Structures are given as C-alpha cells and as structure tokens.
Amino acid sequence: MTQEIKIPFVDLYPQYEELQSEIDMAIKDIITRSDFITGPTVEKFERTICQYTGAEDCASIGSGTNALVCALKALGIGPGDHVMTVGHTFVSTTEAIVNVGATPLFVDIDEFYHLDTLDMRKVTGSKEFALPELKAILFVDLYGQTPDIDKINAFAQEYNLKVIQDAAQSFGAEYKGKKVGSLVDITCFSFNPVKNLGAMGDAGAVTGTKKLIDKVRMYRDHGRKTKFEYDKVGYNARIDNLQAVVIQAKLKKIDEWLDKKREICRRYTKELKDVVICPKEAPWSKHSYYVYVIETPEGTRDQLQSFLRVKGIQTNIHYKFPTHKTTAFDNGTVLPRTEYICDNILSLPCYHTLPEHHQDYIIKAIKEFYAN
Ligand SMILES: Cc1ncc(COP(=O)(O)O)c(C=O)c1O
C-alpha cells in the first residue's frame, strides 16, 4: 500500500528539535529565576540583535505590530499626518498607521512585489495629494527581500520624510551586502513563530539610533520615564523573557537555516520558471525567502491550489486581499498591479527541513497541473 503524502505549509517542530536542550535549559532558567519581563535577560537579547544586524540600538517588543506602532509614535507620526505605504502586505502595516491616527497613502507595487519607487513620484504629482501632510514612508520587505532602499531614502530626503522599514519578513536578509536593521531611520521586526526567526509566541524588535530607540522603550512601557513618571501615553508592549531566550537560541542557526531555504527556493525557480512566474531576486538583495510565492497564469490559482490540496500539499496565499480593499481600510484607492497580484499568487511550502522528495513531489504536481 502506498503511503499518503501530507506536506504541511510550515513545519516548526524541527527547529525546536535541533536546539532542544539549549531551549529547554533557557526556559527552565527563566522559570527558576522568575525572570519574566524586563531586566538583564532582555538587555542581553537586545545587544545580540544589535550585533547581528549592525544596528546602533534595539528595543525588544511584544510583537511586530507593536514594533510598528511604537516606531511610528517614536517618530512623532500622528493625527493629520500621511504615511506612504503599500496595500500589498499583512494587515499590521496599515493597521499601525491608522492606530496612531495617521492616514495611509497607498502606492502600487513593482516586479518584486514592493513599493514601486516610480509610483512614489506619481503620487506626489497627483492633484488630490497634499504634500505637506506627507510625513513618512513605511515600506515592507515583502516575502523576505528589500526594495531599492537607496532610492527610497533619496526620495525621503528630497521631501523631508521619515523612513520606516517593515522588516517583519526579512530578518537575516541583506541590502547591498548590509544586514537589514540599520538601513533607514527605524526598522521593525516580527518574531512571530512562522517568521524567519520565530519565537514560541508573539515577539518583535525595533532597531535604529539610540535616540529613537530610547523613545520606543518609553512607548513600549506605558510611556514611562521613571518608575512613577509617565511622560507619554504609551502601551504595555514589552517582550516576554521566555520568548527572548528562545529567539536568542535560534539566532545561532539563522544563517544556516536561511542558506538551506535559499537552496530550496532556487531549485523551485529552476524547475518551475517555464510553468509559472517565479520570484525574482533583486540585484541589490540577498533574499531571505520568508515565503516562496509563485504568480500563476491568470485565473488558474484557485484550481491549482485545490489540485495541490488533493495531492496532500498545503499552500497559502500572501495575501488574498490587499489591505486597501478590506472593509477596515478601504478608502477607494485603486492599485491595479497590487489587485491583480493578490488574485494570482500562491505560496508553496518552503522551510529548511523540507525533504528533497517532498520538493520533487511539489514540483512534479505543479508541472502535471499545467501539462493538462
Ligand atoms: C509584513 C508584516 N508586518 C507586520 C507583521 C506583524 O507582526 P506580528 O504578527 O509579530 O505582530 C507581520 C506578521 O505577522 C508581517 O508579515
């Protein structure tokens, strides 16, 4: 009898297995010392993130979403301000802008699925658009690589804008040989369990200059200046120390894991490039392949997904609806490329422990679907 194949979209347990004794010991140590929030554990963790990313300073934080909110607050973005961003992202990016009271100004995406740097100019040239209200650009390293950051920074300088990088999906990626984390004013990471570097719950970090990160520290901790002095209206957005030690243990493995993932993704591209549109690696980028996203021939995505499901292959969509087309954030913006892409993309299973015979099986199934 042949065994039924089941390939999950993500498989997190092997990460724990590789580091089990270290993670178990670190968790036990936290419990034994009742060291659950703030203090030296968190400070050590923040220093490690600085060493890895090359950032001047780091504030750990409760989630990637908290990271975005506190970064915007630290930059002084609030009611009346406009923030240039994309609709092709996870909802947190847009949600953070709206939650600080600012207005998202959506622009379309380019061939790498990133904020289109040419479109930035179109927006500033439009009649309805009031330039003085534009205060910042919040771009997203969607799928694990960065846009052309030099172009975004140059544009920001021209119009005196702050730049925020939503690097929730790109921990460990590089831009022109430099690790993501110190390339713009402020960078926001997520350590959600499925991210490149995943906790065992919610967690995140913000990196930037010491001056800005001190402000983030204040916002993440109730706007506190000292124990009993509250200078700002803040949040309870601190990291849980159990998460900090889990992430710290996994950090040792991140480059090895990302390299293995890159190999699998390049293999997918080699095998599938004549059947579907495969992700393009930008010339400036060392891609971290948070997810491997194919663009299917128009109108075939849903049938392909069903076909793969029947074959035991779990896939996903990042994302089915752009944020500017969801009820909460729909402001009538039309972004033709973003909307087309959301209707035609599909994410394939891709993790460093995906066995070669499962890779073969996935490739064969997609080829079979398009051969018929
Ligand atoms: C692009 C993007 N931004 C922000 C977030 C928010 O991160 P978190 O889930 O840690 O709040 C995520 C992930 O969930 C994301 O993919």
The ligand as an ORCA input file, in Angstrom:
! r2SCAN-3c Opt
* xyz 0 1
  C       4.656     42.455      6.782
  C       4.257     42.231      8.212
  N       4.166     43.289      9.034
  C       3.842     43.156     10.326
  C       3.590     41.905     10.864
  C       3.166     41.847     12.294
  O       3.947     41.033     13.091
  P       3.320     40.343     14.388
  O       2.478     39.203     13.936
  O       4.540     39.891     15.149
  O       2.543     41.358     15.116
  C       3.693     40.774     10.053
  C       3.492     39.401     10.541
  O       2.651     38.905     11.114
  C       4.023     40.937      8.688
  O       4.127     39.892      7.868
*
